[in-house]
């Protein structure tokens, strides 16, 4: 059985990691200290390419495989 990830999946994984490192990681400290999740971040998550990754496209997700 071959468990190798496709080049497309590897690229998606790399993009997701970059987004987390560049956008989310810098916010973690302040958000945890303030104990809040700003609406702006929620909207960015919804508008971005990583919201609903494994939800089928017919339901508004990205349709990525798990």
mmCIF file of the N, C-alpha and C atoms, coordinates in Angstrom:
data_MODEL
# 
_entry.id   MODEL 
# 
loop_
_atom_site.group_PDB 
_atom_site.id 
_atom_site.type_symbol 
_atom_site.label_atom_id 
_atom_site.label_alt_id 
_atom_site.label_comp_id 
_atom_site.label_asym_id 
_atom_site.label_entity_id 
_atom_site.label_seq_id 
_atom_site.pdbx_PDB_ins_code 
_atom_site.Cartn_x 
_atom_site.Cartn_y 
_atom_site.Cartn_z 
_atom_site.occupancy 
_atom_site.B_iso_or_equiv 
_atom_site.pdbx_formal_charge 
_atom_site.auth_seq_id 
_atom_site.auth_comp_id 
_atom_site.auth_asym_id 
_atom_site.auth_atom_id 
_atom_site.pdbx_PDB_model_num 
ATOM 1   N N  . UNK A 1 1  ? 0.843   -1.168 0.000  1.00 0.00 ? 1  UNK A N  1 
ATOM 2   C CA . UNK A 1 1  ? 0.000   0.000  0.000  1.00 0.00 ? 1  UNK A CA 1 
ATOM 3   C C  . UNK A 1 1  ? 0.896   1.242  0.000  1.00 0.00 ? 1  UNK A C  1 
ATOM 4   N N  . UNK A 1 2  ? 0.576   2.188  -0.855 1.00 0.00 ? 2  UNK A N  1 
ATOM 5   C CA . UNK A 1 2  ? 1.375   3.404  -1.006 1.00 0.00 ? 2  UNK A CA 1 
ATOM 6   C C  . UNK A 1 2  ? 0.740   4.555  -0.225 1.00 0.00 ? 2  UNK A C  1 
ATOM 7   N N  . UNK A 1 3  ? 1.482   5.089  0.732  1.00 0.00 ? 3  UNK A N  1 
ATOM 8   C CA . UNK A 1 3  ? 0.985   6.196  1.545  1.00 0.00 ? 3  UNK A CA 1 
ATOM 9   C C  . UNK A 1 3  ? 1.634   7.524  1.156  1.00 0.00 ? 3  UNK A C  1 
ATOM 10  N N  . UNK A 1 4  ? 2.258   7.571  -0.003 1.00 0.00 ? 4  UNK A N  1 
ATOM 11  C CA . UNK A 1 4  ? 2.900   8.784  -0.481 1.00 0.00 ? 4  UNK A CA 1 
ATOM 12  C C  . UNK A 1 4  ? 1.848   9.843  -0.802 1.00 0.00 ? 4  UNK A C  1 
ATOM 13  N N  . UNK A 1 5  ? 2.096   11.060 -0.348 1.00 0.00 ? 5  UNK A N  1 
ATOM 14  C CA . UNK A 1 5  ? 1.171   12.160 -0.636 1.00 0.00 ? 5  UNK A CA 1 
ATOM 15  C C  . UNK A 1 5  ? 1.436   12.705 -2.031 1.00 0.00 ? 5  UNK A C  1 
ATOM 16  N N  . UNK A 1 6  ? 0.372   13.115 -2.678 1.00 0.00 ? 6  UNK A N  1 
ATOM 17  C CA . UNK A 1 6  ? 0.507   13.666 -4.023 1.00 0.00 ? 6  UNK A CA 1 
ATOM 18  C C  . UNK A 1 6  ? 1.207   15.022 -3.961 1.00 0.00 ? 6  UNK A C  1 
ATOM 19  N N  . UNK A 1 7  ? 1.821   15.449 -5.073 1.00 0.00 ? 7  UNK A N  1 
ATOM 20  C CA . UNK A 1 7  ? 2.445   16.785 -5.098 1.00 0.00 ? 7  UNK A CA 1 
ATOM 21  C C  . UNK A 1 7  ? 1.437   17.889 -4.759 1.00 0.00 ? 7  UNK A C  1 
ATOM 22  N N  . UNK A 1 8  ? 0.198   17.735 -5.208 1.00 0.00 ? 8  UNK A N  1 
ATOM 23  C CA . UNK A 1 8  ? -0.836  18.735 -4.913 1.00 0.00 ? 8  UNK A CA 1 
ATOM 24  C C  . UNK A 1 8  ? -1.102  18.801 -3.401 1.00 0.00 ? 8  UNK A C  1 
ATOM 25  N N  . UNK A 1 9  ? -1.190  17.652 -2.753 1.00 0.00 ? 9  UNK A N  1 
ATOM 26  C CA . UNK A 1 9  ? -1.415  17.616 -1.315 1.00 0.00 ? 9  UNK A CA 1 
ATOM 27  C C  . UNK A 1 9  ? -0.227  18.197 -0.558 1.00 0.00 ? 9  UNK A C  1 
ATOM 28  N N  . UNK A 1 10 ? 0.985   17.888 -0.998 1.00 0.00 ? 10 UNK A N  1 
ATOM 29  C CA . UNK A 1 10 ? 2.172   18.440 -0.356 1.00 0.00 ? 10 UNK A CA 1 
ATOM 30  C C  . UNK A 1 10 ? 2.219   19.958 -0.482 1.00 0.00 ? 10 UNK A C  1 
ATOM 31  N N  . UNK A 1 11 ? 1.817   20.499 -1.630 1.00 0.00 ? 11 UNK A N  1 
ATOM 32  C CA . UNK A 1 11 ? 1.778   21.952 -1.818 1.00 0.00 ? 11 UNK A CA 1 
ATOM 33  C C  . UNK A 1 11 ? 0.723   22.578 -0.908 1.00 0.00 ? 11 UNK A C  1 
ATOM 34  N N  . UNK A 1 12 ? -0.442  21.968 -0.816 1.00 0.00 ? 12 UNK A N  1 
ATOM 35  C CA . UNK A 1 12 ? -1.489  22.477 0.079  1.00 0.00 ? 12 UNK A CA 1 
ATOM 36  C C  . UNK A 1 12 ? -1.001  22.480 1.519  1.00 0.00 ? 12 UNK A C  1 
ATOM 37  N N  . UNK A 1 13 ? -0.338  21.414 1.907  1.00 0.00 ? 13 UNK A N  1 
ATOM 38  C CA . UNK A 1 13 ? 0.203   21.304 3.262  1.00 0.00 ? 13 UNK A CA 1 
ATOM 39  C C  . UNK A 1 13 ? 1.215   22.417 3.517  1.00 0.00 ? 13 UNK A C  1 
ATOM 40  N N  . UNK A 1 14 ? 2.081   22.688 2.572  1.00 0.00 ? 14 UNK A N  1 
ATOM 41  C CA . UNK A 1 14 ? 3.088   23.745 2.715  1.00 0.00 ? 14 UNK A CA 1 
ATOM 42  C C  . UNK A 1 14 ? 2.428   25.115 2.809  1.00 0.00 ? 14 UNK A C  1 
ATOM 43  N N  . UNK A 1 15 ? 1.401   25.368 1.978  1.00 0.00 ? 15 UNK A N  1 
ATOM 44  C CA . UNK A 1 15 ? 0.693   26.663 2.027  1.00 0.00 ? 15 UNK A CA 1 
ATOM 45  C C  . UNK A 1 15 ? 0.002   26.847 3.372  1.00 0.00 ? 15 UNK A C  1 
ATOM 46  N N  . UNK A 1 16 ? -0.625  25.790 3.871  1.00 0.00 ? 16 UNK A N  1 
ATOM 47  C CA . UNK A 1 16 ? -1.310  25.865 5.165  1.00 0.00 ? 16 UNK A CA 1 
ATOM 48  C C  . UNK A 1 16 ? -0.313  26.150 6.277  1.00 0.00 ? 16 UNK A C  1 
ATOM 49  N N  . UNK A 1 17 ? 0.830   25.474 6.246  1.00 0.00 ? 17 UNK A N  1 
ATOM 50  C CA . UNK A 1 17 ? 1.851   25.692 7.269  1.00 0.00 ? 17 UNK A CA 1 
ATOM 51  C C  . UNK A 1 17 ? 2.357   27.133 7.231  1.00 0.00 ? 17 UNK A C  1 
ATOM 52  N N  . UNK A 1 18 ? 2.618   27.665 6.031  1.00 0.00 ? 18 UNK A N  1 
ATOM 53  C CA . UNK A 1 18 ? 3.088   29.058 5.913  1.00 0.00 ? 18 UNK A CA 1 
ATOM 54  C C  . UNK A 1 18 ? 2.056   30.020 6.482  1.00 0.00 ? 18 UNK A C  1 
ATOM 55  N N  . UNK A 1 19 ? 0.773   29.790 6.172  1.00 0.00 ? 19 UNK A N  1 
ATOM 56  C CA . UNK A 1 19 ? -0.285  30.682 6.653  1.00 0.00 ? 19 UNK A CA 1 
ATOM 57  C C  . UNK A 1 19 ? -0.363  30.656 8.176  1.00 0.00 ? 19 UNK A C  1 
ATOM 58  N N  . UNK A 1 20 ? -0.285  29.482 8.744  1.00 0.00 ? 20 UNK A N  1 
ATOM 59  C CA . UNK A 1 20 ? -0.322  29.374 10.201 1.00 0.00 ? 20 UNK A CA 1 
ATOM 60  C C  . UNK A 1 20 ? 0.879   30.083 10.815 1.00 0.00 ? 20 UNK A C  1 
ATOM 61  N N  . UNK A 1 21 ? 2.060   29.848 10.269 1.00 0.00 ? 21 UNK A N  1 
ATOM 62  C CA . UNK A 1 21 ? 3.267   30.460 10.819 1.00 0.00 ? 21 UNK A CA 1 
ATOM 63  C C  . UNK A 1 21 ? 3.270   31.982 10.661 1.00 0.00 ? 21 UNK A C  1 
ATOM 64  N N  . UNK A 1 22 ? 2.762   32.477 9.531  1.00 0.00 ? 22 UNK A N  1 
ATOM 65  C CA . UNK A 1 22 ? 2.805   33.913 9.255  1.00 0.00 ? 22 UNK A CA 1 
ATOM 66  C C  . UNK A 1 22 ? 1.638   34.683 9.864  1.00 0.00 ? 22 UNK A C  1 
ATOM 67  N N  . UNK A 1 23 ? 0.458   34.064 9.931  1.00 0.00 ? 23 UNK A N  1 
ATOM 68  C CA . UNK A 1 23 ? -0.737  34.789 10.384 1.00 0.00 ? 23 UNK A CA 1 
ATOM 69  C C  . UNK A 1 23 ? -1.143  34.397 11.804 1.00 0.00 ? 23 UNK A C  1 
ATOM 70  N N  . UNK A 1 24 ? -1.305  33.114 12.063 1.00 0.00 ? 24 UNK A N  1 
ATOM 71  C CA . UNK A 1 24 ? -1.837  32.690 13.349 1.00 0.00 ? 24 UNK A CA 1 
ATOM 72  C C  . UNK A 1 24 ? -0.824  32.699 14.486 1.00 0.00 ? 24 UNK A C  1 
ATOM 73  N N  . UNK A 1 25 ? 0.369   32.197 14.235 1.00 0.00 ? 25 UNK A N  1 
ATOM 74  C CA . UNK A 1 25 ? 1.362   32.118 15.317 1.00 0.00 ? 25 UNK A CA 1 
ATOM 75  C C  . UNK A 1 25 ? 1.619   33.464 15.993 1.00 0.00 ? 25 UNK A C  1 
ATOM 76  N N  . UNK A 1 26 ? 1.790   34.559 15.236 1.00 0.00 ? 26 UNK A N  1 
ATOM 77  C CA . UNK A 1 26 ? 2.031   35.845 15.905 1.00 0.00 ? 26 UNK A CA 1 
ATOM 78  C C  . UNK A 1 26 ? 0.858   36.315 16.768 1.00 0.00 ? 26 UNK A C  1 
ATOM 79  N N  . UNK A 1 27 ? -0.346  35.821 16.490 1.00 0.00 ? 27 UNK A N  1 
ATOM 80  C CA . UNK A 1 27 ? -1.524  36.247 17.249 1.00 0.00 ? 27 UNK A CA 1 
ATOM 81  C C  . UNK A 1 27 ? -1.769  35.420 18.500 1.00 0.00 ? 27 UNK A C  1 
ATOM 82  N N  . UNK A 1 28 ? -1.154  34.263 18.601 1.00 0.00 ? 28 UNK A N  1 
ATOM 83  C CA . UNK A 1 28 ? -1.470  33.325 19.682 1.00 0.00 ? 28 UNK A CA 1 
ATOM 84  C C  . UNK A 1 28 ? -1.282  33.923 21.068 1.00 0.00 ? 28 UNK A C  1 
ATOM 85  N N  . UNK A 1 29 ? -0.142  34.538 21.307 1.00 0.00 ? 29 UNK A N  1 
ATOM 86  C CA . UNK A 1 29 ? 0.115   35.106 22.635 1.00 0.00 ? 29 UNK A CA 1 
ATOM 87  C C  . UNK A 1 29 ? -0.932  36.120 23.051 1.00 0.00 ? 29 UNK A C  1 
ATOM 88  N N  . UNK A 1 30 ? -1.131  37.159 22.245 1.00 0.00 ? 30 UNK A N  1 
ATOM 89  C CA . UNK A 1 30 ? -2.138  38.162 22.618 1.00 0.00 ? 30 UNK A CA 1 
ATOM 90  C C  . UNK A 1 30 ? -3.554  37.587 22.744 1.00 0.00 ? 30 UNK A C  1 
ATOM 91  N N  . UNK A 1 31 ? -3.925  36.675 21.866 1.00 0.00 ? 31 UNK A N  1 
ATOM 92  C CA . UNK A 1 31 ? -5.276  36.115 21.935 1.00 0.00 ? 31 UNK A CA 1 
ATOM 93  C C  . UNK A 1 31 ? -5.469  35.285 23.188 1.00 0.00 ? 31 UNK A C  1 
ATOM 94  N N  . UNK A 1 32 ? -4.450  34.530 23.583 1.00 0.00 ? 32 UNK A N  1 
ATOM 95  C CA . UNK A 1 32 ? -4.560  33.739 24.801 1.00 0.00 ? 32 UNK A CA 1 
ATOM 96  C C  . UNK A 1 32 ? -4.582  34.629 26.035 1.00 0.00 ? 32 UNK A C  1 
ATOM 97  N N  . UNK A 1 33 ? -3.770  35.675 26.023 1.00 0.00 ? 33 UNK A N  1 
ATOM 98  C CA . UNK A 1 33 ? -3.741  36.603 27.160 1.00 0.00 ? 33 UNK A CA 1 
ATOM 99  C C  . UNK A 1 33 ? -5.092  37.299 27.310 1.00 0.00 ? 33 UNK A C  1 
ATOM 100 N N  . UNK A 1 34 ? -5.656  37.737 26.192 1.00 0.00 ? 34 UNK A N  1 
ATOM 101 C CA . UNK A 1 34 ? -6.929  38.461 26.215 1.00 0.00 ? 34 UNK A CA 1 
ATOM 102 C C  . UNK A 1 34 ? -8.131  37.530 26.265 1.00 0.00 ? 34 UNK A C  1 
ATOM 103 N N  . UNK A 1 35 ? -7.900  36.224 26.061 1.00 0.00 ? 35 UNK A N  1 
ATOM 104 C CA . UNK A 1 35 ? -8.964  35.216 26.050 1.00 0.00 ? 35 UNK A CA 1 
ATOM 105 C C  . UNK A 1 35 ? -10.110 35.617 25.120 1.00 0.00 ? 35 UNK A C  1 
ATOM 106 N N  . UNK A 1 36 ? -9.731  35.893 23.885 1.00 0.00 ? 36 UNK A N  1 
ATOM 107 C CA . UNK A 1 36 ? -10.751 36.274 22.910 1.00 0.00 ? 36 UNK A CA 1 
ATOM 108 C C  . UNK A 1 36 ? -10.360 35.787 21.523 1.00 0.00 ? 36 UNK A C  1 
ATOM 109 N N  . UNK A 1 37 ? -11.346 35.697 20.659 1.00 0.00 ? 37 UNK A N  1 
ATOM 110 C CA . UNK A 1 37 ? -11.141 35.353 19.256 1.00 0.00 ? 37 UNK A CA 1 
ATOM 111 C C  . UNK A 1 37 ? -11.786 36.477 18.450 1.00 0.00 ? 37 UNK A C  1 
ATOM 112 N N  . UNK A 1 38 ? -10.973 37.367 17.894 1.00 0.00 ? 38 UNK A N  1 
ATOM 113 C CA . UNK A 1 38 ? -11.541 38.526 17.201 1.00 0.00 ? 38 UNK A CA 1 
ATOM 114 C C  . UNK A 1 38 ? -12.355 38.132 15.973 1.00 0.00 ? 38 UNK A C  1 
ATOM 115 N N  . UNK A 1 39 ? -13.427 38.842 15.771 1.00 0.00 ? 39 UNK A N  1 
ATOM 116 C CA . UNK A 1 39 ? -14.309 38.590 14.617 1.00 0.00 ? 39 UNK A CA 1 
ATOM 117 C C  . UNK A 1 39 ? -13.543 38.740 13.308 1.00 0.00 ? 39 UNK A C  1 
ATOM 118 N N  . UNK A 1 40 ? -12.558 39.650 13.276 1.00 0.00 ? 40 UNK A N  1 
ATOM 119 C CA . UNK A 1 40 ? -11.766 39.848 12.060 1.00 0.00 ? 40 UNK A CA 1 
ATOM 120 C C  . UNK A 1 40 ? -11.014 38.566 11.677 1.00 0.00 ? 40 UNK A C  1 
ATOM 121 N N  . UNK A 1 41 ? -10.510 37.857 12.679 1.00 0.00 ? 41 UNK A N  1 
ATOM 122 C CA . UNK A 1 41 ? -9.799  36.611 12.409 1.00 0.00 ? 41 UNK A CA 1 
ATOM 123 C C  . UNK A 1 41 ? -10.760 35.535 11.922 1.00 0.00 ? 41 UNK A C  1 
ATOM 124 N N  . UNK A 1 42 ? -11.926 35.479 12.511 1.00 0.00 ? 42 UNK A N  1 
ATOM 125 C CA . UNK A 1 42 ? -12.937 34.515 12.073 1.00 0.00 ? 42 UNK A CA 1 
ATOM 126 C C  . UNK A 1 42 ? -13.319 34.788 10.623 1.00 0.00 ? 42 UNK A C  1 
ATOM 127 N N  . UNK A 1 43 ? -13.507 36.057 10.282 1.00 0.00 ? 43 UNK A N  1 
ATOM 128 C CA . UNK A 1 43 ? -13.847 36.413 8.903  1.00 0.00 ? 43 UNK A CA 1 
ATOM 129 C C  . UNK A 1 43 ? -12.712 36.059 7.943  1.00 0.00 ? 43 UNK A C  1 
ATOM 130 N N  . UNK A 1 44 ? -11.460 36.280 8.370  1.00 0.00 ? 44 UNK A N  1 
ATOM 131 C CA . UNK A 1 44 ? -10.321 35.924 7.524  1.00 0.00 ? 44 UNK A CA 1 
ATOM 132 C C  . UNK A 1 44 ? -10.264 34.407 7.312  1.00 0.00 ? 44 UNK A C  1 
ATOM 133 N N  . UNK A 1 45 ? -10.552 33.657 8.355  1.00 0.00 ? 45 UNK A N  1 
ATOM 134 C CA . UNK A 1 45 ? -10.585 32.202 8.225  1.00 0.00 ? 45 UNK A CA 1 
ATOM 135 C C  . UNK A 1 45 ? -11.666 31.775 7.230  1.00 0.00 ? 45 UNK A C  1 
ATOM 136 N N  . UNK A 1 46 ? -12.825 32.383 7.335  1.00 0.00 ? 46 UNK A N  1 
ATOM 137 C CA . UNK A 1 46 ? -13.928 32.043 6.425  1.00 0.00 ? 46 UNK A CA 1 
ATOM 138 C C  . UNK A 1 46 ? -13.616 32.415 4.983  1.00 0.00 ? 46 UNK A C  1 
ATOM 139 N N  . UNK A 1 47 ? -12.942 33.531 4.801  1.00 0.00 ? 47 UNK A N  1 
ATOM 140 C CA . UNK A 1 47 ? -12.650 34.010 3.449  1.00 0.00 ? 47 UNK A CA 1 
ATOM 141 C C  . UNK A 1 47 ? -11.438 33.315 2.833  1.00 0.00 ? 47 UNK A C  1 
ATOM 142 N N  . UNK A 1 48 ? -10.600 32.743 3.670  1.00 0.00 ? 48 UNK A N  1 
ATOM 143 C CA . UNK A 1 48 ? -9.363  32.138 3.192  1.00 0.00 ? 48 UNK A CA 1 
ATOM 144 C C  . UNK A 1 48 ? -9.559  30.762 2.585  1.00 0.00 ? 48 UNK A C  1 
ATOM 145 N N  . UNK A 1 49 ? -8.480  30.227 2.073  1.00 0.00 ? 49 UNK A N  1 
ATOM 146 C CA . UNK A 1 49 ? -8.546  28.945 1.388  1.00 0.00 ? 49 UNK A CA 1 
ATOM 147 C C  . UNK A 1 49 ? -8.489  27.743 2.315  1.00 0.00 ? 49 UNK A C  1 
ATOM 148 N N  . UNK A 1 50 ? -8.351  27.969 3.625  1.00 0.00 ? 50 UNK A N  1 
ATOM 149 C CA . UNK A 1 50 ? -8.204  26.846 4.535  1.00 0.00 ? 50 UNK A CA 1 
ATOM 150 C C  . UNK A 1 50 ? -9.430  26.593 5.397  1.00 0.00 ? 50 UNK A C  1 
ATOM 151 N N  . UNK A 1 51 ? -10.517 27.280 5.154  1.00 0.00 ? 51 UNK A N  1 
ATOM 152 C CA . UNK A 1 51 ? -11.743 27.057 5.922  1.00 0.00 ? 51 UNK A CA 1 
ATOM 153 C C  . UNK A 1 51 ? -12.507 25.896 5.315  1.00 0.00 ? 51 UNK A C  1 
ATOM 154 N N  . UNK A 1 52 ? -12.923 24.968 6.131  1.00 0.00 ? 52 UNK A N  1 
ATOM 155 C CA . UNK A 1 52 ? -13.704 23.831 5.651  1.00 0.00 ? 52 UNK A CA 1 
ATOM 156 C C  . UNK A 1 52 ? -12.943 22.935 4.696  1.00 0.00 ? 52 UNK A C  1 
ATOM 157 N N  . UNK A 1 53 ? -11.695 22.677 5.009  1.00 0.00 ? 53 UNK A N  1 
ATOM 158 C CA . UNK A 1 53 ? -10.836 21.939 4.089  1.00 0.00 ? 53 UNK A CA 1 
ATOM 159 C C  . UNK A 1 53 ? -11.436 20.617 3.626  1.00 0.00 ? 53 UNK A C  1 
ATOM 160 N N  . UNK A 1 54 ? -11.942 19.826 4.541  1.00 0.00 ? 54 UNK A N  1 
ATOM 161 C CA . UNK A 1 54 ? -12.421 18.495 4.167  1.00 0.00 ? 54 UNK A CA 1 
ATOM 162 C C  . UNK A 1 54 ? -13.937 18.439 3.987  1.00 0.00 ? 54 UNK A C  1 
ATOM 163 N N  . UNK A 1 55 ? -14.589 19.582 4.047  1.00 0.00 ? 55 UNK A N  1 
ATOM 164 C CA . UNK A 1 55 ? -16.031 19.634 3.791  1.00 0.00 ? 55 UNK A CA 1 
ATOM 165 C C  . UNK A 1 55 ? -16.230 19.610 2.271  1.00 0.00 ? 55 UNK A C  1 
ATOM 166 N N  . UNK A 1 56 ? -17.159 18.774 1.779  1.00 0.00 ? 56 UNK A N  1 
ATOM 167 C CA . UNK A 1 56 ? -17.385 18.714 0.332  1.00 0.00 ? 56 UNK A CA 1 
ATOM 168 C C  . UNK A 1 56 ? -17.749 20.082 -0.252 1.00 0.00 ? 56 UNK A C  1 
ATOM 169 N N  . UNK A 1 57 ? -17.340 20.309 -1.480 1.00 0.00 ? 57 UNK A N  1 
ATOM 170 C CA . UNK A 1 57 ? -17.580 21.609 -2.118 1.00 0.00 ? 57 UNK A CA 1 
ATOM 171 C C  . UNK A 1 57 ? -19.065 21.931 -2.240 1.00 0.00 ? 57 UNK A C  1 
ATOM 172 N N  . UNK A 1 58 ? -19.906 20.921 -2.414 1.00 0.00 ? 58 UNK A N  1 
ATOM 173 C CA . UNK A 1 58 ? -21.343 21.203 -2.538 1.00 0.00 ? 58 UNK A CA 1 
ATOM 174 C C  . UNK A 1 58 ? -21.945 21.748 -1.238 1.00 0.00 ? 58 UNK A C  1 
ATOM 175 N N  . UNK A 1 59 ? -21.193 21.643 -0.139 1.00 0.00 ? 59 UNK A N  1 
ATOM 176 C CA . UNK A 1 59 ? -21.635 22.198 1.140  1.00 0.00 ? 59 UNK A CA 1 
ATOM 177 C C  . UNK A 1 59 ? -20.827 23.425 1.543  1.00 0.00 ? 59 UNK A C  1 
ATOM 178 N N  . UNK A 1 60 ? -20.051 23.979 0.610  1.00 0.00 ? 60 UNK A N  1 
ATOM 179 C CA . UNK A 1 60 ? -19.303 25.198 0.875  1.00 0.00 ? 60 UNK A CA 1 
ATOM 180 C C  . UNK A 1 60 ? -17.880 24.999 1.336  1.00 0.00 ? 60 UNK A C  1 
ATOM 181 N N  . UNK A 1 61 ? -17.421 23.761 1.374  1.00 0.00 ? 61 UNK A N  1 
ATOM 182 C CA . UNK A 1 61 ? -16.047 23.496 1.815  1.00 0.00 ? 61 UNK A CA 1 
ATOM 183 C C  . UNK A 1 61 ? -15.086 23.444 0.646  1.00 0.00 ? 61 UNK A C  1 
ATOM 184 N N  . UNK A 1 62 ? -13.865 23.064 0.944  1.00 0.00 ? 62 UNK A N  1 
ATOM 185 C CA . UNK A 1 62 ? -12.816 22.978 -0.064 1.00 0.00 ? 62 UNK A CA 1 
ATOM 186 C C  . UNK A 1 62 ? -12.747 21.620 -0.760 1.00 0.00 ? 62 UNK A C  1 
ATOM 187 N N  . UNK A 1 63 ? -13.297 20.592 -0.112 1.00 0.00 ? 63 UNK A N  1 
ATOM 188 C CA . UNK A 1 63 ? -13.329 19.272 -0.725 1.00 0.00 ? 63 UNK A CA 1 
ATOM 189 C C  . UNK A 1 63 ? -12.004 18.528 -0.726 1.00 0.00 ? 63 UNK A C  1 
ATOM 190 N N  . UNK A 1 64 ? -11.080 18.928 0.151  1.00 0.00 ? 64 UNK A N  1 
ATOM 191 C CA . UNK A 1 64 ? -9.789  18.235 0.217  1.00 0.00 ? 64 UNK A CA 1 
ATOM 192 C C  . UNK A 1 64 ? -9.985  16.868 0.865  1.00 0.00 ? 64 UNK A C  1 
ATOM 193 N N  . UNK A 1 65 ? -9.136  15.936 0.512  1.00 0.00 ? 65 UNK A N  1 
ATOM 194 C CA . UNK A 1 65 ? -9.189  14.619 1.157  1.00 0.00 ? 65 UNK A CA 1 
ATOM 195 C C  . UNK A 1 65 ? -8.546  14.715 2.541  1.00 0.00 ? 65 UNK A C  1 
ATOM 196 N N  . UNK A 1 66 ? -8.982  13.854 3.417  1.00 0.00 ? 66 UNK A N  1 
ATOM 197 C CA . UNK A 1 66 ? -8.410  13.827 4.774  1.00 0.00 ? 66 UNK A CA 1 
ATOM 198 C C  . UNK A 1 66 ? -7.069  13.162 4.735  1.00 0.00 ? 66 UNK A C  1 
# 
